[in-house]
Amino acid sequence: MKAFLTLIATLVVAGCEPHSGTTCGEDSEAVAYARALSDEQLSVLYDEMFRLRTTPPRPQVEFNSFSRESPESVRFIKAVRIRPNHPVRPNIMLAGCLDEFVFLDFFGTDEGPPRIELSWFDGPYSRDVETLWQAEG
């Protein structure tokens, strides 16, 4: 049993090492990808996330951009999960690294100006946020 637990721990730690290709910090591919999205793409994503949230019948709570169930309008985004009906707010997970993630969070008019925020982890229990898009007006 001890050998099995050691093997599992080794695999988990190896999966978190920088050489694994998946990181969730500011220098990650997911953060660079999000920052490269155009204002037009972000505006479309914003509109679609709120349309999906409010248009009956409500879509499933979560899907990925490669799924046949995902709406055509959001398939261009490279995402792990697209969650228009998340209970806190709509979001798109661009990368996941065990318990650290890169997210696009979508804020409605009830939370200040309509906007999309990019967030990533910058060390244990430290999350950085950057506004990528905000509605004009």
C-alpha positions in Angstrom: 0.0 0.0 0.0 2.9 2.4 0.8 4.4 1.8 -2.6 1.1 2.6 -4.3 0.7 5.8 -2.3 4.3 6.8 -3.2 3.6 6.2 -6.8 0.4 8.3 -6.8 2.2 11.1 -4.9 5.0 11.0 -7.5 2.6 11.2 -10.4 0.8 14.1 -8.9 4.0 16.1 -8.1 5.4 15.3 -11.6 2.2 16.6 -13.1 2.7 19.9 -11.3 6.3 20.5 -12.4 6.9 23.3 -14.9 8.2 20.8 -17.4 4.8 19.2 -17.6 3.7 22.1 -20.0 0.7 23.1 -17.9 1.1 26.1 -15.6 -1.5 28.5 -14.3 0.6 31.6 -13.6 0.9 34.8 -15.4 3.5 33.3 -17.7 1.2 30.5 -18.8 0.1 29.8 -22.3 -3.5 30.2 -21.2 -3.0 33.8 -19.9 -1.1 34.7 -23.1 -3.9 33.2 -25.2 -6.6 35.2 -23.3 -4.6 38.4 -23.6 -4.4 37.8 -27.4 -8.2 37.6 -27.8 -9.5 40.7 -29.7 -12.0 43.1 -28.3 -14.5 41.7 -30.9 -13.9 38.1 -29.8 -14.3 39.1 -26.1 -17.5 41.1 -26.9 -19.0 38.1 -28.7 -18.0 35.8 -25.8 -19.6 38.2 -23.3 -22.9 38.4 -25.3 -23.0 34.6 -25.8 -22.3 33.8 -22.2 -25.3 35.9 -21.0 -27.5 34.7 -23.9 -26.8 31.1 -23.0 -27.5 31.9 -19.3 -30.9 33.5 -20.0 -32.3 31.7 -23.1 -34.7 28.9 -22.4 -34.2 26.0 -22.4 -31.2 26.6 -20.2 -28.1 24.8 -21.5 -26.3 22.4 -19.4 -24.3 23.9 -16.6 -20.9 23.0 -18.1 -19.4 22.0 -21.4 -16.1 22.3 -23.2 -15.4 24.1 -26.5 -14.7 20.8 -28.3 -18.0 19.2 -27.4 -20.7 18.8 -29.9 -23.2 20.1 -27.3 -21.3 23.4 -27.1 -22.9 26.3 -29.0 -21.2 27.1 -32.3 -20.7 30.7 -31.2 -18.2 29.8 -28.5 -16.3 26.9 -30.1 -13.5 29.2 -31.1 -12.3 29.6 -27.5 -9.7 27.1 -26.3 -11.3 26.1 -23.0 -11.3 23.3 -20.5 -14.8 24.3 -19.3 -17.4 26.8 -20.4 -19.9 27.5 -17.6 -22.7 30.0 -18.5 -24.8 28.8 -15.6 -22.3 28.7 -12.8 -24.0 29.7 -9.6 -21.7 32.6 -8.8 -21.2 34.0 -12.3 -20.6 32.8 -15.8 -17.0 31.7 -16.4 -14.7 30.0 -18.8 -11.8 27.9 -17.4 -8.8 28.1 -19.8 -6.4 25.9 -17.8 -6.4 23.8 -14.7 -3.4 22.8 -12.7 -4.7 20.7 -9.8 -6.2 23.4 -7.6 -5.0 26.4 -9.5 -6.8 27.7 -12.6 -6.9 30.4 -15.3 -10.4 31.8 -15.7 -12.3 34.3 -17.7 -15.1 35.6 -15.4 -18.1 37.5 -16.8 -19.6 40.2 -14.7 -23.2 41.4 -15.4 -24.6 44.9 -15.0 -25.6 44.1 -11.4 -21.8 43.9 -10.5 -20.7 47.2 -11.9 -19.9 47.8 -15.6 -20.3 44.7 -17.8 -16.8 43.2 -18.1 -14.6 40.2 -18.5 -11.8 39.6 -16.0 -8.9 37.3 -16.5 -7.6 35.6 -13.3 -4.6 33.4 -12.6 -2.8 32.1 -9.6 0.5 33.7 -8.5 1.6 31.4 -5.8 -0.2 29.6 -3.0 -3.5 31.4 -2.1 -2.6 34.3 -4.3 -4.8 35.2 -7.3 -4.2 38.0 -9.7 -6.9 39.7 -11.8 -6.9 41.8 -14.9 -9.8 43.4 -16.7 -9.6 42.2 -20.4 -12.8 43.8 -21.7 -15.3 46.3 -20.5 -18.5 47.5 -22.2 -18.3 51.0 -23.6 -20.6 53.6 -22.2 
